[in-house]
Amino acid sequence: MSIISIDRIALQVKATDKLDAIRKAGALLVNSGCVLPEYVEGMLTRERSMSTNMGNGVAIPHGVYENRDHILKTGISVLQLAEGVQWDEEGMVYLVIGIAATADEHVGVLANLADVIDDETKLSELLKTTHPEMIVNYLDAPQAP
């Protein structure tokens, strides 16, 4: 099974601030059985110590090392923010990619995400799409045999 799936994607969501956005991205991971609720607190802790804003309107929040026992299975959530939120001094974020990883399974998805962030046309499509399948198609990494 893929580590990114439609049940972990929420489109055109509103968030009051970055902490609300992280909680919502974390809830997608909790509700799909990837992590325990405590993992979301780890995501918030991580954000308080260092911003996960990657630039170009994308942030990648994830837990801290101490939360690895709260990960049940590797998964990635995607939260598309309709109006964006002020993330940090670097600016607004419109796409939040929540990560919970037990090993390195997420590296392929991150590589695909890096390619999309660098392609203004693809990034614009992800920020505006109303089809979660498009996000899966752009970010899903081929699974190792």
C-alpha positions, 0 to 999 in steps of 0.5 A: 500500500502507498504511503500517500492515499486519498484518505490522507488528503484534505483540499480547500481547508481553512486554518486559523494559523500554522499550529491549526494547520499542523493539527489538521495535517496530523489528524489526517495521519491519526484518523487513517491509522498511521500515528497515535494522537501523541505524534501530533504533539511531537509535530507541534514541538518540532515546529516550535524548535525549527520551522518546517517551511520549505519555501514556495508555499509548502511546509513539511511538519513532522514529529520529533525523535522522541515520538517515533514510538507513536508511529504505527505505520509510515504515512504522508498527509496533504493539507491544501489551504484555501487561503494559506496561513502565515507560517513564519518570516519566510511567508505564507504556506498553502500546502502542508505535507505531514510526515510520519515515517518508521524508516526511509519509505517517505524519501521517494515522496519527498524527492517527487515533492522537491521536483514539484516545488521546483516546477511552478506549473505543477506546484500551481496545479497542486495548490488549486486542484479539487482532485485528490488523485492529482496530488497522489499522482504527483507525489506517489513514489514507486514502491521498491520490489 
